């Protein structure tokens, strides 16, 4: 009998939409998995771009355990880090998860909860110093796996992480089938998707976007 898997994604105001929705799209197809969003107080949560309000019916305090915890980034990490009750909850969830994961600046939340000290991890390239301030060793890899802690770099890398996570939760054929079904076959028009590849003028312009 297939065991049900509970995947929980906390959303706070100013969350980066693709950080959460990208992995949700992939993980929602994992057989036996339920993906649900939680927040501080049930109600409307607004994204960083301002046009994707999400009604979240469940407060994080109502969740006692989960198989996968996925922390998205965006400006929402600031509210998460400032919420000591939420950080305590993250620690409790981590104690029982199969995998604890983050996308983008969501890694800073794991760091603030004390879960990255001494581990190699990744985050958005603009937040590397913040990540290292929590005792993590920054890696420029798109996805970093350290035991059951998995961190993804900026925004779109959450999709890569979710496909890899799908393989760990099921098997590689299932993960590849999800990748095919969602037609995740990136062919970007420009080769400037990392700091190592971007010209100085592109990097400077990118710094104005956040």
C-alpha positions as CSV (number, residue, x, y, z in Angstrom):
1,X,0.0,0.0,0.0
2,X,1.4,3.4,-1.0
3,X,2.2,5.5,2.0
4,X,0.9,9.1,1.9
5,X,3.5,11.8,2.1
6,X,2.9,15.2,3.6
7,X,4.8,18.0,2.0
8,X,4.5,21.4,3.7
9,X,5.4,24.8,2.3
10,X,5.2,27.9,4.6
11,X,4.1,31.1,2.9
12,X,4.5,34.5,4.5
13,X,3.8,37.9,3.0
14,X,6.3,38.9,0.3
15,X,7.2,35.4,-0.7
16,X,8.8,34.9,-4.1
17,X,6.1,33.1,-6.2
18,X,8.3,30.8,-8.3
19,X,10.2,29.7,-5.1
20,X,6.9,28.1,-3.9
21,X,4.8,27.4,-7.0
22,X,7.6,25.8,-9.1
23,X,8.3,23.1,-6.5
24,X,4.6,22.8,-5.8
25,X,3.9,22.0,-9.5
26,X,6.5,19.3,-9.5
27,X,5.9,17.7,-6.1
28,X,2.1,17.8,-6.6
29,X,2.6,14.9,-9.1
30,X,4.5,12.7,-6.7
31,X,2.3,9.6,-6.2
32,X,0.8,9.5,-2.7
33,X,2.0,13.1,-1.9
34,X,-0.1,15.9,-0.5
35,X,1.3,19.4,-0.8
36,X,-0.1,22.0,1.4
37,X,0.7,25.6,2.3
38,X,0.7,27.0,5.8
39,X,1.3,30.5,7.2
40,X,1.4,32.4,10.5
41,X,-2.3,33.2,10.7
42,X,-4.8,31.7,8.2
43,X,-5.8,34.1,5.5
44,X,-4.6,36.0,2.5
45,X,-0.8,35.9,1.8
46,X,0.7,38.3,-0.8
47,X,3.6,37.5,-3.1
48,X,6.6,39.7,-3.7
49,X,5.4,40.9,-7.1
50,X,2.0,41.9,-5.7
51,X,-0.4,40.3,-8.1
52,X,-0.7,36.7,-6.8
53,X,-2.6,36.7,-3.5
54,X,-2.9,33.2,-2.0
55,X,-5.5,32.2,0.5
56,X,-3.8,29.9,3.0
57,X,-6.3,28.1,5.3
58,X,-3.9,26.6,7.8
59,X,-1.6,28.1,10.4
60,X,1.8,26.5,10.8
61,X,1.1,25.9,14.5
62,X,-1.7,23.4,13.5
63,X,0.9,21.1,11.8
64,X,2.6,18.7,14.2
65,X,4.8,16.8,11.7
66,X,5.5,16.5,8.0
67,X,7.6,14.3,5.6
68,X,9.0,17.2,3.7
69,X,9.4,20.8,4.8
70,X,10.1,23.3,2.0
71,X,11.0,26.9,2.9
72,X,10.6,29.3,-0.1
73,X,12.5,32.7,-0.2
74,X,11.8,36.2,-1.2
75,X,11.4,39.1,1.2
76,X,9.2,36.7,3.3
77,X,12.4,35.3,4.9
78,X,12.7,38.4,7.0
79,X,9.3,37.8,8.7
80,X,10.1,34.1,9.1
81,X,13.5,34.8,10.8
82,X,11.9,37.4,13.1
83,X,9.2,35.0,14.2
84,X,10.8,33.0,17.1
85,X,7.7,30.7,17.3
86,X,8.1,29.9,13.6
87,X,11.8,29.1,14.0
88,X,10.9,26.8,16.9
89,X,8.3,25.1,14.7
90,X,10.9,24.6,11.9
91,X,13.2,22.9,14.4
92,X,10.4,20.6,15.5
93,X,9.4,19.8,12.0
94,X,13.0,19.1,11.0
95,X,13.3,16.6,13.8
96,X,10.8,14.3,12.1
97,X,11.2,15.1,8.4
98,X,12.5,12.8,5.7
99,X,13.8,15.9,4.0
100,X,14.1,19.6,5.0
101,X,14.6,21.9,2.0
102,X,14.8,25.5,1.0
103,X,14.7,27.6,-2.1
104,X,16.6,30.9,-2.5
105,X,16.7,33.0,0.7
106,X,14.6,30.3,2.4
107,X,18.0,28.9,3.3
108,X,18.5,31.8,5.6
109,X,15.5,30.6,7.6
110,X,17.1,27.2,8.0
111,X,20.3,29.0,9.0
112,X,18.5,31.1,11.6
113,X,16.9,27.9,13.0
114,X,20.4,26.5,13.5
115,X,20.0,23.8,10.9
116,X,22.9,24.7,8.5
117,X,25.8,25.2,11.0
118,X,28.8,23.4,9.5
119,X,26.9,22.3,6.4
120,X,27.5,23.2,2.8
121,X,24.5,25.0,1.4
122,X,23.4,27.3,-1.3
123,X,21.0,30.3,-1.7
124,X,20.5,33.3,-4.0
125,X,23.8,34.7,-5.1
126,X,23.0,38.1,-3.4
127,X,22.6,36.4,0.0
128,X,25.8,34.5,0.3
129,X,27.3,36.5,3.1
130,X,24.0,36.2,5.1
131,X,24.1,32.4,4.6
132,X,27.7,32.2,5.8
133,X,26.8,34.3,8.9
134,X,24.8,31.3,10.1
135,X,27.8,29.0,9.9
136,X,27.1,27.4,6.5
137,X,29.7,27.0,3.8
138,X,28.3,28.6,0.6
139,X,28.4,26.6,-2.6
140,X,27.5,28.1,-6.0
141,X,26.0,24.7,-7.0
142,X,22.4,25.0,-8.1
143,X,21.2,22.3,-5.7
144,X,23.2,21.1,-2.6
145,X,22.3,17.9,-0.7
146,X,23.7,17.3,2.8
147,X,22.0,14.2,4.2
148,X,18.4,15.1,4.5
149,X,18.9,18.8,4.1
150,X,18.6,20.1,0.6
151,X,19.1,23.7,-0.4
152,X,18.5,25.3,-3.8
153,X,20.0,28.5,-5.2
154,X,17.9,31.4,-6.5
155,X,14.2,31.2,-7.6
156,X,14.1,28.9,-10.6
157,X,16.5,26.4,-9.1
158,X,13.7,25.3,-6.9
159,X,12.3,23.3,-9.9
160,X,15.6,21.5,-10.2
161,X,15.5,20.7,-6.5
162,X,12.0,19.5,-6.6
163,X,12.7,17.0,-9.5
164,X,15.7,15.7,-7.5
165,X,13.5,15.4,-4.4
166,X,10.8,13.6,-6.4
167,X,13.4,11.0,-7.3
168,X,14.4,10.6,-3.6
169,X,10.8,10.3,-2.5
170,X,9.9,7.7,-5.2
171,X,12.4,6.6,-7.9
172,X,14.2,8.1,-10.9
173,X,11.8,6.8,-13.5
174,X,8.9,8.6,-11.7
175,X,10.9,11.8,-11.3
176,X,11.8,11.7,-15.0
177,X,8.2,11.1,-15.9
178,X,7.2,14.2,-13.9
179,X,9.9,16.2,-15.6
180,X,8.6,15.0,-19.0
181,X,4.9,15.6,-18.2
182,X,5.7,19.2,-17.1
183,X,8.0,19.5,-20.1
184,X,10.8,20.8,-18.0
185,X,13.5,21.1,-20.6
186,X,15.1,24.5,-20.1
187,X,16.5,26.2,-23.1
188,X,17.0,29.9,-22.0
189,X,17.6,32.5,-24.7
190,X,20.6,33.9,-22.9
191,X,23.5,32.2,-21.0
192,X,23.5,34.7,-18.1
193,X,21.7,32.6,-15.5
194,X,24.6,32.6,-13.0
195,X,27.0,35.2,-11.6
196,X,29.9,33.3,-13.2
197,X,28.4,33.8,-16.7
198,X,26.8,37.3,-16.5
199,X,28.6,40.3,-17.8
200,X,29.2,43.2,-15.3
201,X,26.4,45.4,-16.8
202,X,23.9,42.5,-16.5
203,X,25.0,41.8,-12.9
204,X,24.6,45.5,-12.0
205,X,21.2,45.6,-13.5
206,X,20.1,42.5,-11.7
207,X,21.0,44.0,-8.4
208,X,18.3,46.6,-8.9
209,X,15.5,44.1,-9.4
210,X,15.2,42.7,-5.9
